Amino acid sequence: MQIGWKWMKRLTLSGMAAALIAAGTAVPSTDAAAPRQADVYYVSDGDLYRVATDSGVSQQLRRNFDGTELKPAGDYMYYLYDDTSTTLLRLSLTDSVAKASSFSKDKRVVHFDTEGNTVYAMDDKGVLYAAPANAGKLTDGVQITGMADPDFPAFKVVGDRIYYNALKDGRTTWVASQKTDGTGSVQWIAKGALDNAYYARTDSKRLYLMINTDPQESQYSTDCMVLYSLPLQGGAAKALNAKSPLDANAVYSGAWANGYYAFNKGIRLGGDGDFDYAKGQGYVISGTTGKVIKLHTGSVHEIANVGSSSLAFNDAKGIAYAATIVNGKVTKTKKLSVGSVGYIRNLTNQGVVRSTVVFAQSGAYVLNPATLALKKMTGVEWDLCQYEDDVEGIFYVNAADGGRLYRMNENGTKSVKLTDEKVSRIVLIDKK
């Protein structure tokens, strides 16, 4: 069976796109601080703009802008020119006349990320850097390691440690961790690779890593995915399903939710190369015990938290359900009252679920966790929608108003127009 991939950062549905930036296991609560305001960066007629959510004032930053993977740090925006570029560019957010410049200089960057005021980047030689955002160039920062595996460039920063794929003894790929300042010894966690930063997940106490123990196999899907758990601050890792690894496609077609990882046994690729969710059956593996629980007779397409012990999900038929799990068993499943569902997502703040939103052909709906009733978000007629952890509201391009940018509150009762320009794409939501 051929291998497939489903990255969770951006997915599309019938003219509507929804983006979720995962930042830890969301735990339902009411104790989190209020969501923050943000700057929304968007492209209109080829030009890059920024609008503040609190003021609603737009500012043109650059004309004729091209770029992808935009990530802010310090006074700059870091990005790549396109998906094939290895030059890490940066653009001043304070000097409107400054031109974009190369931050990586002569280094070929295969992966990068930002965290606070620090830029992390791996070059094609396996050198992993951490540089202050306002440094002159990437190499002015700290060299964390020179033995990263550039063939598997994913990494994840968790607290003061970075988890990455390294070449142990210069030959074999292992998941390793080290302090972000490059000091201290390397912790070797497991043989294999972290395929994507999405497969690293945290809660208040622990870090969970879904590790591919056979990363060199790129053609066929094999039983190679093992879930590891370790203390959030680093320490000994425990394999939760070492004796029964999960199939790669089963995992790649799944997602995290409410302390579980959902996967689809028996899923196959369709003729278009995408997952055929009409095949297979949905299961979850517990991040606490490693126990596998059957969730649905068909494959699970999307899944999200509902309350403290329930999961909302949809299948290939667009039917949505809410299932309650108690003591390792599904005790109740309810069909939700909307059809043609494409996506089910959580909006979170500091790891706390603020809302569970169901995206369907007929619009978007907020799911009440107590009653499982759905409330339609009024006035929704969008071509593009985006939201981010810790930022209040949902941002969407309103087709009914000529493609202008709007923000809707999360109970779906009020929307505010943010721009007069026609928006072709939202490229970034940056927390203030």
C-alpha positions in Angstrom: 0.0 0.0 0.0 1.5 3.3 -1.0 2.1 6.0 1.6 0.2 9.2 1.8 0.4 12.5 3.7 -2.0 14.8 5.5 -0.5 17.9 7.1 -2.8 19.6 9.4 -1.8 23.2 8.8 -4.1 24.1 5.9 -7.0 22.1 4.5 -9.7 23.1 1.9 -13.4 22.4 1.4 -15.5 23.4 -1.6 -14.3 27.0 -1.9 -13.8 27.4 1.9 -10.4 27.0 3.6 -9.8 26.8 7.3 -6.4 27.0 9.0 -5.5 25.8 12.4 -2.2 26.4 14.1 -1.8 23.7 16.6 -0.1 24.8 19.9 -0.6 22.0 22.4 -3.4 19.7 23.6 -6.4 21.9 24.3 -8.0 21.3 27.7 -11.6 22.5 28.3 -11.7 25.1 31.0 -12.8 28.6 31.9 -9.7 29.8 33.6 -7.6 31.1 30.8 -6.8 34.7 30.3 -8.8 36.7 27.7 -7.8 36.1 24.1 -5.3 38.6 22.7 -5.7 41.1 19.9 -3.6 40.6 16.8 -2.3 42.0 13.5 -3.7 40.3 10.4 -1.5 40.2 7.3 -3.2 39.8 4.0 -2.6 40.2 0.3 -4.8 42.4 -1.9 -4.1 42.9 -5.6 -0.6 41.4 -5.1 0.3 43.9 -2.3 0.9 43.0 1.4 -1.1 44.7 4.0 -1.5 44.6 7.8 -4.6 45.5 9.8 -4.8 45.6 13.6 -7.8 43.8 15.1 -8.3 46.4 17.8 -8.1 49.5 15.6 -9.3 48.2 12.2 -6.7 50.5 10.5 -5.0 48.9 7.4 -1.4 49.7 6.4 0.2 48.7 3.1 3.6 47.2 3.8 4.9 46.1 0.4 3.8 46.3 -3.2 4.1 43.2 -5.4 4.7 40.8 -2.6 5.6 37.2 -3.1 6.2 34.8 -0.1 5.2 31.8 1.8 5.5 30.4 5.4 5.4 33.9 6.9 6.4 33.9 10.6 7.0 37.0 12.8 9.9 37.5 15.2 11.1 40.7 16.7 10.7 43.6 14.3 10.7 41.4 11.2 8.7 39.0 9.2 10.6 35.9 8.1 9.5 33.9 5.1 10.5 32.0 1.9 10.0 33.2 -1.6 8.2 30.0 -2.6 7.9 26.3 -1.6 11.1 25.4 -3.3 13.2 28.2 -2.0 16.1 27.6 0.5 16.8 31.3 1.1 15.4 32.6 4.3 14.2 36.2 3.7 13.1 38.8 6.2 11.1 42.0 5.9 11.1 44.9 8.4 7.8 45.6 10.0 8.8 49.0 11.3 10.6 50.5 8.2 8.0 50.6 5.4 10.7 51.6 2.8 13.2 48.9 3.6 13.5 46.1 1.1 13.4 42.4 1.9 16.8 40.9 2.5 18.4 37.5 2.9 18.8 36.4 6.6 20.3 33.1 5.8 23.0 34.6 3.4 25.0 31.7 2.0 23.2 29.0 4.1 20.6 26.9 2.3 17.7 26.6 4.8 15.6 23.4 4.6 13.3 24.3 7.5 12.7 27.2 9.9 10.4 28.4 12.6 10.2 31.3 15.0 9.4 31.4 18.7 9.1 34.7 20.5 12.1 36.8 19.4 14.2 33.9 18.2 14.5 32.4 14.7 15.4 28.6 14.5 16.6 27.3 11.2 18.2 24.1 9.8 20.6 24.2 6.8 21.2 21.5 4.2 24.3 20.4 6.0 22.4 19.5 9.2 23.4 22.6 11.2 20.6 23.8 13.5 20.8 27.5 14.5 19.0 29.7 17.0 19.4 33.4 16.2 18.0 36.6 17.8 15.3 38.0 15.4 17.2 41.3 15.2 20.6 39.7 14.5 22.4 40.7 11.3 22.3 37.2 9.9 21.4 33.6 10.8 25.0 32.6 11.7 25.3 35.4 14.2 23.2 33.2 16.5 24.0 30.0 18.4 24.8 26.7 16.6 22.7 24.2 18.6 24.0 21.2 16.8 25.9 20.2 13.7 24.5 16.6 13.4 20.8 17.2 12.5 19.4 15.1 9.7 18.6 17.5 6.8 16.6 14.7 5.1 14.1 14.9 7.9 14.2 18.6 8.9 11.2 18.9 11.2 11.8 20.2 14.7 9.7 21.5 17.6 10.6 24.0 20.4 9.1 23.1 23.7 10.1 25.4 26.6 13.9 25.6 26.7 14.4 22.4 24.6 14.3 21.7 20.9 13.3 18.3 19.6 14.8 17.4 16.2 15.9 14.5 14.0 19.6 13.8 14.3 22.2 11.4 12.8 23.4 9.2 15.7 27.0 8.1 15.0 26.7 10.0 11.8 24.5 7.3 10.2 21.2 6.4 11.8 18.2 8.8 12.2 17.1 9.3 15.8 14.7 11.8 17.5 16.8 13.8 19.9 16.5 16.9 22.1 18.8 19.5 23.4 18.6 22.9 25.1 17.8 25.7 22.7 21.0 27.6 23.7 23.1 24.6 22.5 24.4 23.8 26.0 24.2 20.5 27.8 24.2 17.0 26.4 22.0 15.5 23.7 19.1 13.3 24.8 18.5 10.4 22.4 14.8 9.7 22.6 14.1 7.0 20.0 15.3 5.6 16.7 13.3 7.1 13.9 12.1 10.5 12.9 9.5 13.2 13.8 7.9 13.6 10.3 6.4 17.0 11.1 6.2 19.3 14.1 2.5 18.6 14.3 3.4 15.1 15.6 4.8 16.7 18.8 2.0 17.6 21.2 2.0 18.9 24.8 -0.4 19.2 27.7 0.3 20.8 31.1 2.6 18.1 32.2 3.9 16.0 29.3 5.1 16.0 25.7 3.8 13.4 23.3 5.8 12.4 20.1 4.4 10.3 17.3 7.6 8.9 15.9 8.1 7.1 12.6 10.4 4.2 13.3 11.0 3.5 9.6 11.4 6.9 8.1 13.5 5.7 5.1 10.4 3.9 3.7 8.7 6.5 1.5 6.8 4.3 -0.9 4.8 1.9 1.1 2.8 2.3 4.3 4.1 0.1 7.1 3.3 -0.5 10.8 6.0 2.0 12.0 4.3 4.7 14.1 5.0 4.6 17.8 3.6 7.1 20.4 6.1 8.3 23.0 5.4 10.2 26.2 7.9 12.1 28.3 8.0 14.9 30.9 7.4 18.3 29.6 10.7 19.6 30.9 12.6 16.7 29.3 13.5 13.3 30.7 13.0 9.6 30.0 10.6 8.7 27.2 8.1 5.9 27.3 6.9 4.1 24.2 3.1 3.5 24.6 2.6 1.1 21.7 6.1 -0.3 21.0 4.7 -3.8 20.5 1.9 -2.8 18.2 3.1 0.2 16.0 0.4 1.9 14.0 0.2 2.0 10.2 1.7 5.1 8.7 -1.3 6.0 6.6 -3.6 5.3 9.5 -1.7 8.0 11.5 -1.1 10.5 8.6 -4.9 10.5 8.0 -5.6 11.3 11.6 -5.3 14.0 14.2 -4.9 14.9 17.9 -7.9 15.6 20.1 -8.6 15.6 23.9 -5.6 13.6 25.0 -6.0 11.1 22.1 -4.6 10.6 18.7 -7.3 9.5 16.1 -6.2 7.2 13.3 -7.9 5.2 10.6 -7.2 1.5 10.3 -7.4 0.2 6.8 -7.5 3.5 5.1 -6.3 3.6 1.5 -5.2 6.2 -1.1 -7.7 7.1 -3.8 -7.0 7.5 -7.5 -6.2 11.2 -6.9 -3.5 10.3 -4.4 -5.4 11.6 -1.4 -6.8 9.5 1.4 -10.1 7.7 0.7 -12.0 8.2 3.9 -14.7 5.9 2.6 -12.3 3.1 3.5 -11.2 2.1 6.9 -12.4 2.5 10.5 -11.7 5.2 13.1 -9.8 4.5 16.3 -8.1 6.6 19.0 -5.0 5.8 21.0 -4.8 7.3 24.5 -1.8 9.5 25.2 -2.0 8.4 28.8 -2.2 4.7 28.6 -1.6 3.7 25.0 -4.9 2.0 24.9 -6.6 1.7 21.5 -10.4 2.4 21.4 -12.7 2.0 18.4 -14.5 5.2 17.7 -16.4 4.8 14.5 -17.3 2.1 11.9 -16.0 4.4 9.1 -12.9 6.5 8.9 -12.7 9.8 10.9 -12.0 12.7 8.6 -11.8 15.5 11.2 -11.9 15.4 15.0 -12.0 18.0 17.9 -12.4 18.3 21.6 -15.9 18.7 23.1 -16.0 19.2 26.9 -13.6 17.2 29.1 -14.4 13.7 27.8 -16.0 13.9 24.4 -14.9 14.1 20.8 -16.7 15.6 17.8 -15.8 14.1 14.4 -17.1 13.6 10.9 -16.8 10.9 8.3 -16.5 10.6 4.5 -20.3 11.0 4.1 -20.1 14.4 5.8 -22.0 13.1 8.8 -20.9 14.6 12.2 -21.0 12.9 15.6 -20.1 13.5 19.2 -18.7 10.5 21.2 -18.2 10.3 24.9 -15.3 8.2 26.3 -15.3 7.0 29.9 -12.8 4.6 31.4 -11.4 3.7 28.0 -14.7 2.9 26.3 -17.1 4.8 24.1 -20.3 5.1 26.2 -22.4 7.3 24.0 -22.4 8.6 20.4 -24.8 11.2 19.1 -25.3 12.3 15.5 -25.1 16.1 15.1 -28.0 17.9 13.4 -26.1 19.2 10.3 -25.0 17.5 7.1 -22.3 17.8 4.5 -19.7 18.6 7.2 -16.2 19.1 6.0 -14.2 20.2 9.1 -14.5 20.3 12.9 -12.1 22.5 14.7 -11.3 23.9 18.1 -10.5 27.5 18.8 -8.2 27.7 21.8 -6.6 30.2 24.2 -3.5 29.1 26.2 -4.4 25.5 25.6 -8.0 26.0 26.7 -10.9 25.3 24.2 -12.9 28.4 23.6 -15.2 27.0 21.0 -15.8 24.0 18.8 -16.8 25.0 15.3 -18.4 22.7 12.7 -17.8 23.8 9.1 -20.5 22.5 6.7 -21.6 23.4 3.2 -24.5 25.3 4.7 -22.2 27.5 6.8 -20.3 27.3 10.1 -21.8 26.3 13.5 -20.8 26.6 17.1 -21.2 23.4 19.0 -22.6 23.7 22.6 -20.5 21.2 24.7 -23.3 20.7 27.2 -26.3 20.1 25.0 -24.5 19.3 21.7 -26.8 21.8 20.0 -25.5 23.7 17.0 -25.8 27.5 16.6 -25.2 28.9 13.1 -22.8 31.7 12.8 -24.9 34.5 11.2 -24.0 36.1 8.0 -21.4 33.5 7.1 -20.7 33.4 3.3 -17.0 33.0 3.0 -14.4 31.9 0.5 -11.6 31.9 3.1 -11.5 31.5 6.8 -8.6 31.5 9.3 -8.1 31.6 13.0 -5.2 31.1 15.5 -4.7 30.0 19.0 -4.9 32.7 21.6 -6.5 35.3 19.2 -10.1 36.3 19.6 -12.5 35.6 16.8 -12.6 34.0 13.3 -11.3 36.0 10.3 -12.9 35.4 7.0 -13.1 36.8 3.5 -16.7 37.7 2.9 -17.8 36.8 -0.6 -21.1 38.7 0.0 -19.1 41.9 0.4 -16.8 41.6 -2.6 -14.1 39.7 -0.8 -13.4 42.1 2.1 -11.9 40.9 5.4 -14.2 40.4 8.4 -13.8 39.2 11.9 -16.6 37.3 13.6 -17.0 36.7 17.3 -16.9 33.0 18.4 -20.5 32.7 19.4 -21.4 33.5 15.8 -23.6 36.6 16.6 -21.5 39.6 15.4 -19.1 40.3 12.6 -17.0 43.4 12.0 -15.5 44.6 8.7 -11.8 45.1 8.9 -10.7 46.2 5.4 -12.0 48.1 2.3 -9.6 46.2 0.0 -10.6 43.0 -1.7 -8.5 40.3 0.0 -7.1 37.4 -2.0 -5.5 35.6 0.9 -4.8 35.8 4.6 -1.1 35.0 5.1 -0.6 35.4 8.9 -2.4 36.3 12.1 0.2 37.6 14.6 -0.6 37.8 18.3 0.2 41.2 19.9 
